[in-house]
Amino acid sequence: SIERINLKVMQIMAIIGHLTDESLKRGRSAKKPKIEIWNQSETFLMY
């Protein structure tokens, strides 16, 4: 359903935001974790 898809999108955005915040705290580039999480989110959306 649309509601379920929206929930997954919100979860993914929260994960991306969390990883970006963590990477900034460590002084790393925020690009790398975003690419990694997008690869994971593609698999996540299969379920």
PDB file of N, CA, C and O in Angstrom:
ATOM      1  N   SER A   1       0.836  -1.202   0.000  1.00  0.00           N
ATOM      2  CA  SER A   1       0.000   0.000   0.000  1.00  0.00           C
ATOM      3  C   SER A   1       0.870   1.250   0.000  1.00  0.00           C
ATOM      4  O   SER A   1       2.065   1.183   0.289  1.00  0.00           O
ATOM      5  N   ILE A   2       0.270   2.383  -0.324  1.00  0.00           N
ATOM      6  CA  ILE A   2       1.016   3.647  -0.352  1.00  0.00           C
ATOM      7  C   ILE A   2       1.540   3.978   1.041  1.00  0.00           C
ATOM      8  O   ILE A   2       2.669   4.448   1.184  1.00  0.00           O
ATOM      9  N   GLU A   3       0.730   3.735   2.068  1.00  0.00           N
ATOM     10  CA  GLU A   3       1.153   4.043   3.437  1.00  0.00           C
ATOM     11  C   GLU A   3       2.408   3.253   3.792  1.00  0.00           C
ATOM     12  O   GLU A   3       3.323   3.784   4.422  1.00  0.00           O
ATOM     13  N   ARG A   4       2.451   1.986   3.389  1.00  0.00           N
ATOM     14  CA  ARG A   4       3.602   1.152   3.714  1.00  0.00           C
ATOM     15  C   ARG A   4       4.845   1.645   2.986  1.00  0.00           C
ATOM     16  O   ARG A   4       5.935   1.667   3.559  1.00  0.00           O
ATOM     17  N   ILE A   5       4.686   2.039   1.725  1.00  0.00           N
ATOM     18  CA  ILE A   5       5.822   2.573   0.971  1.00  0.00           C
ATOM     19  C   ILE A   5       6.328   3.853   1.629  1.00  0.00           C
ATOM     20  O   ILE A   5       7.536   4.036   1.780  1.00  0.00           O
ATOM     21  N   ASN A   6       5.414   4.739   2.021  1.00  0.00           N
ATOM     22  CA  ASN A   6       5.811   5.987   2.681  1.00  0.00           C
ATOM     23  C   ASN A   6       6.561   5.704   3.971  1.00  0.00           C
ATOM     24  O   ASN A   6       7.530   6.395   4.285  1.00  0.00           O
ATOM     25  N   LEU A   7       6.126   4.695   4.727  1.00  0.00           N
ATOM     26  CA  LEU A   7       6.802   4.332   5.967  1.00  0.00           C
ATOM     27  C   LEU A   7       8.226   3.876   5.684  1.00  0.00           C
ATOM     28  O   LEU A   7       9.152   4.253   6.401  1.00  0.00           O
ATOM     29  N   LYS A   8       8.408   3.070   4.646  1.00  0.00           N
ATOM     30  CA  LYS A   8       9.752   2.608   4.294  1.00  0.00           C
ATOM     31  C   LYS A   8      10.632   3.780   3.884  1.00  0.00           C
ATOM     32  O   LYS A   8      11.802   3.846   4.260  1.00  0.00           O
ATOM     33  N   VAL A   9      10.068   4.703   3.111  1.00  0.00           N
ATOM     34  CA  VAL A   9      10.839   5.882   2.691  1.00  0.00           C
ATOM     35  C   VAL A   9      11.268   6.684   3.914  1.00  0.00           C
ATOM     36  O   VAL A   9      12.414   7.126   3.998  1.00  0.00           O
ATOM     37  N   MET A  10      10.357   6.871   4.855  1.00  0.00           N
ATOM     38  CA  MET A  10      10.687   7.618   6.075  1.00  0.00           C
ATOM     39  C   MET A  10      11.782   6.912   6.861  1.00  0.00           C
ATOM     40  O   MET A  10      12.687   7.560   7.387  1.00  0.00           O
ATOM     41  N   GLN A  11      11.704   5.578   6.945  1.00  0.00           N
ATOM     42  CA  GLN A  11      12.731   4.815   7.656  1.00  0.00           C
ATOM     43  C   GLN A  11      14.080   4.979   6.979  1.00  0.00           C
ATOM     44  O   GLN A  11      15.098   5.184   7.641  1.00  0.00           O
ATOM     45  N   ILE A  12      14.082   4.886   5.645  1.00  0.00           N
ATOM     46  CA  ILE A  12      15.338   5.023   4.901  1.00  0.00           C
ATOM     47  C   ILE A  12      15.923   6.414   5.100  1.00  0.00           C
ATOM     48  O   ILE A  12      17.125   6.553   5.328  1.00  0.00           O
ATOM     49  N   MET A  13      15.086   7.449   5.016  1.00  0.00           N
ATOM     50  CA  MET A  13      15.564   8.812   5.205  1.00  0.00           C
ATOM     51  C   MET A  13      16.136   9.002   6.607  1.00  0.00           C
ATOM     52  O   MET A  13      17.131   9.704   6.784  1.00  0.00           O
ATOM     53  N   ALA A  14      15.507   8.377   7.604  1.00  0.00           N
ATOM     54  CA  ALA A  14      16.001   8.469   8.979  1.00  0.00           C
ATOM     55  C   ALA A  14      17.366   7.800   9.091  1.00  0.00           C
ATOM     56  O   ALA A  14      18.263   8.318   9.757  1.00  0.00           O
ATOM     57  N   ILE A  15      17.523   6.649   8.440  1.00  0.00           N
ATOM     58  CA  ILE A  15      18.810   5.937   8.480  1.00  0.00           C
ATOM     59  C   ILE A  15      19.886   6.767   7.787  1.00  0.00           C
ATOM     60  O   ILE A  15      21.001   6.897   8.292  1.00  0.00           O
ATOM     61  N   ILE A  16      19.543   7.328   6.623  1.00  0.00           N
ATOM     62  CA  ILE A  16      20.507   8.161   5.892  1.00  0.00           C
ATOM     63  C   ILE A  16      20.904   9.365   6.740  1.00  0.00           C
ATOM     64  O   ILE A  16      22.084   9.700   6.835  1.00  0.00           O
ATOM     65  N   GLY A  17      19.920  10.013   7.355  1.00  0.00           N
ATOM     66  CA  GLY A  17      20.202  11.170   8.198  1.00  0.00           C
ATOM     67  C   GLY A  17      21.097  10.806   9.365  1.00  0.00           C
ATOM     68  O   GLY A  17      22.012  11.553   9.712  1.00  0.00           O
ATOM     69  N   HIS A  18      20.830   9.643   9.978  1.00  0.00           N
ATOM     70  CA  HIS A  18      21.628   9.189  11.117  1.00  0.00           C
ATOM     71  C   HIS A  18      23.065   8.935  10.683  1.00  0.00           C
ATOM     72  O   HIS A  18      24.000   9.377  11.351  1.00  0.00           O
ATOM     73  N   LEU A  19      23.250   8.233   9.576  1.00  0.00           N
ATOM     74  CA  LEU A  19      24.603   7.928   9.112  1.00  0.00           C
ATOM     75  C   LEU A  19      25.341   9.195   8.713  1.00  0.00           C
ATOM     76  O   LEU A  19      26.542   9.317   8.954  1.00  0.00           O
ATOM     77  N   THR A  20      24.628  10.141   8.104  1.00  0.00           N
ATOM     78  CA  THR A  20      25.261  11.407   7.726  1.00  0.00           C
ATOM     79  C   THR A  20      25.720  12.152   8.974  1.00  0.00           C
ATOM     80  O   THR A  20      26.832  12.680   9.007  1.00  0.00           O
ATOM     81  N   ASP A  21      24.873  12.198   9.999  1.00  0.00           N
ATOM     82  CA  ASP A  21      25.237  12.864  11.254  1.00  0.00           C
ATOM     83  C   ASP A  21      26.445  12.187  11.885  1.00  0.00           C
ATOM     84  O   ASP A  21      27.371  12.860  12.340  1.00  0.00           O
ATOM     85  N   GLU A  22      26.440  10.846  11.915  1.00  0.00           N
ATOM     86  CA  GLU A  22      27.556  10.105  12.512  1.00  0.00           C
ATOM     87  C   GLU A  22      28.846  10.391  11.753  1.00  0.00           C
ATOM     88  O   GLU A  22      29.889  10.610  12.369  1.00  0.00           O
ATOM     89  N   SER A  23      28.786  10.392  10.420  1.00  0.00           N
ATOM     90  CA  SER A  23      29.989  10.609   9.620  1.00  0.00           C
ATOM     91  C   SER A  23      30.520  12.027   9.828  1.00  0.00           C
ATOM     92  O   SER A  23      31.733  12.238   9.850  1.00  0.00           O
ATOM     93  N   LEU A  24      29.613  13.005   9.982  1.00  0.00           N
ATOM     94  CA  LEU A  24      30.052  14.379  10.216  1.00  0.00           C
ATOM     95  C   LEU A  24      30.712  14.496  11.590  1.00  0.00           C
ATOM     96  O   LEU A  24      31.687  15.229  11.751  1.00  0.00           O
ATOM     97  N   LYS A  25      30.180  13.771  12.584  1.00  0.00           N
ATOM     98  CA  LYS A  25      30.785  13.792  13.917  1.00  0.00           C
ATOM     99  C   LYS A  25      32.207  13.243  13.870  1.00  0.00           C
ATOM    100  O   LYS A  25      33.085  13.717  14.590  1.00  0.00           O
ATOM    101  N   ARG A  26      32.431  12.241  13.017  1.00  0.00           N
ATOM    102  CA  ARG A  26      33.757  11.635  12.913  1.00  0.00           C
ATOM    103  C   ARG A  26      34.662  12.407  11.969  1.00  0.00           C
ATOM    104  O   ARG A  26      35.844  12.090  11.828  1.00  0.00           O
ATOM    105  N   GLY A  27      34.100  13.428  11.321  1.00  0.00           N
ATOM    106  CA  GLY A  27      34.892  14.240  10.409  1.00  0.00           C
ATOM    107  C   GLY A  27      35.123  13.581   9.063  1.00  0.00           C
ATOM    108  O   GLY A  27      36.027  13.981   8.329  1.00  0.00           O
ATOM    109  N   ARG A  28      34.323  12.574   8.723  1.00  0.00           N
ATOM    110  CA  ARG A  28      34.462  11.918   7.425  1.00  0.00           C
ATOM    111  C   ARG A  28      33.564  12.601   6.401  1.00  0.00           C
ATOM    112  O   ARG A  28      32.685  13.390   6.749  1.00  0.00           O
ATOM    113  N   SER A  29      33.800  12.286   5.152  1.00  0.00           N
ATOM    114  CA  SER A  29      32.909  12.765   4.085  1.00  0.00           C
ATOM    115  C   SER A  29      31.557  12.096   4.240  1.00  0.00           C
ATOM    116  O   SER A  29      31.475  10.893   4.487  1.00  0.00           O
ATOM    117  N   ALA A  30      30.495  12.878   4.095  1.00  0.00           N
ATOM    118  CA  ALA A  30      29.141  12.332   4.244  1.00  0.00           C
ATOM    119  C   ALA A  30      28.721  11.527   3.014  1.00  0.00           C
ATOM    120  O   ALA A  30      27.682  10.867   3.031  1.00  0.00           O
ATOM    121  N   LYS A  31      29.517  11.578   1.957  1.00  0.00           N
ATOM    122  CA  LYS A  31      29.118  10.913   0.713  1.00  0.00           C
ATOM    123  C   LYS A  31      29.185   9.393   0.836  1.00  0.00           C
ATOM    124  O   LYS A  31      28.290   8.695   0.359  1.00  0.00           O
ATOM    125  N   LYS A  32      30.228   8.878   1.466  1.00  0.00           N
ATOM    126  CA  LYS A  32      30.433   7.423   1.483  1.00  0.00           C
ATOM    127  C   LYS A  32      29.287   6.669   2.153  1.00  0.00           C
ATOM    128  O   LYS A  32      28.759   5.733   1.552  1.00  0.00           O
ATOM    129  N   PRO A  33      28.875   7.036   3.378  1.00  0.00           N
ATOM    130  CA  PRO A  33      27.770   6.290   3.993  1.00  0.00           C
ATOM    131  C   PRO A  33      26.469   6.419   3.220  1.00  0.00           C
ATOM    132  O   PRO A  33      25.651   5.499   3.233  1.00  0.00           O
ATOM    133  N   LYS A  34      26.264   7.546   2.548  1.00  0.00           N
ATOM    134  CA  LYS A  34      25.030   7.699   1.765  1.00  0.00           C
ATOM    135  C   LYS A  34      24.993   6.684   0.628  1.00  0.00           C
ATOM    136  O   LYS A  34      23.958   6.071   0.368  1.00  0.00           O
ATOM    137  N   ILE A  35      26.130   6.510  -0.048  1.00  0.00           N
ATOM    138  CA  ILE A  35      26.185   5.534  -1.146  1.00  0.00           C
ATOM    139  C   ILE A  35      25.942   4.133  -0.591  1.00  0.00           C
ATOM    140  O   ILE A  35      25.197   3.351  -1.180  1.00  0.00           O
ATOM    141  N   GLU A  36      26.572   3.815   0.545  1.00  0.00           N
ATOM    142  CA  GLU A  36      26.404   2.494   1.148  1.00  0.00           C
ATOM    143  C   GLU A  36      24.951   2.255   1.530  1.00  0.00           C
ATOM    144  O   GLU A  36      24.416   1.176   1.276  1.00  0.00           O
ATOM    145  N   ILE A  37      24.308   3.243   2.135  1.00  0.00           N
ATOM    146  CA  ILE A  37      22.927   3.049   2.590  1.00  0.00           C
ATOM    147  C   ILE A  37      21.981   2.985   1.404  1.00  0.00           C
ATOM    148  O   ILE A  37      20.965   2.294   1.488  1.00  0.00           O
ATOM    149  N   TRP A  38      22.263   3.669   0.308  1.00  0.00           N
ATOM    150  CA  TRP A  38      21.391   3.554  -0.868  1.00  0.00           C
ATOM    151  C   TRP A  38      21.476   2.157  -1.453  1.00  0.00           C
ATOM    152  O   TRP A  38      20.471   1.623  -1.923  1.00  0.00           O
ATOM    153  N   ASN A  39      22.674   1.548  -1.432  1.00  0.00           N
ATOM    154  CA  ASN A  39      22.795   0.166  -1.899  1.00  0.00           C
ATOM    155  C   ASN A  39      21.979  -0.757  -1.012  1.00  0.00           C
ATOM    156  O   ASN A  39      21.320  -1.672  -1.506  1.00  0.00           O
ATOM    157  N   GLN A  40      22.019  -0.525   0.303  1.00  0.00           N
ATOM    158  CA  GLN A  40      21.261  -1.342   1.243  1.00  0.00           C
ATOM    159  C   GLN A  40      19.762  -1.089   1.092  1.00  0.00           C
ATOM    160  O   GLN A  40      18.963  -2.018   1.214  1.00  0.00           O
ATOM    161  N   SER A  41      19.379   0.152   0.829  1.00  0.00           N
ATOM    162  CA  SER A  41      17.954   0.479   0.755  1.00  0.00           C
ATOM    163  C   SER A  41      17.304  -0.166  -0.464  1.00  0.00           C
ATOM    164  O   SER A  41      16.116  -0.486  -0.435  1.00  0.00           O
ATOM    165  N   GLU A  42      18.074  -0.360  -1.536  1.00  0.00           N
ATOM    166  CA  GLU A  42      17.528  -1.048  -2.706  1.00  0.00           C
ATOM    167  C   GLU A  42      17.127  -2.468  -2.331  1.00  0.00           C
ATOM    168  O   GLU A  42      16.065  -2.942  -2.736  1.00  0.00           O
ATOM    169  N   THR A  43      17.971  -3.147  -1.560  1.00  0.00           N
ATOM    170  CA  THR A  43      17.632  -4.496  -1.092  1.00  0.00           C
ATOM    171  C   THR A  43      16.468  -4.426  -0.114  1.00  0.00           C
ATOM    172  O   THR A  43      15.586  -5.285  -0.121  1.00  0.00           O
ATOM    173  N   PHE A  44      16.474  -3.386   0.734  1.00  0.00           N
ATOM    174  CA  PHE A  44      15.428  -3.212   1.744  1.00  0.00           C
ATOM    175  C   PHE A  44      14.059  -3.059   1.090  1.00  0.00           C
ATOM    176  O   PHE A  44      13.064  -3.581   1.592  1.00  0.00           O
ATOM    177  N   LEU A  45      14.011  -2.348  -0.026  1.00  0.00           N
ATOM    178  CA  LEU A  45      12.739  -2.110  -0.712  1.00  0.00           C
ATOM    179  C   LEU A  45      12.197  -3.369  -1.381  1.00  0.00           C
ATOM    180  O   LEU A  45      11.015  -3.424  -1.721  1.00  0.00           O
ATOM    181  N   MET A  46      13.045  -4.384  -1.575  1.00  0.00           N
ATOM    182  CA  MET A  46      12.585  -5.635  -2.188  1.00  0.00           C
ATOM    183  C   MET A  46      11.605  -6.353  -1.266  1.00  0.00           C
ATOM    184  O   MET A  46      10.727  -7.076  -1.736  1.00  0.00           O
ATOM    185  N   TYR A  47      11.749  -6.159   0.032  1.00  0.00           N
ATOM    186  CA  TYR A  47      10.924  -6.911   0.991  1.00  0.00           C
ATOM    187  C   TYR A  47       9.536  -6.302   1.123  1.00  0.00           C
ATOM    188  O   TYR A  47       8.712  -6.805   1.886  1.00  0.00           O
TER     189      TYR A  47
END
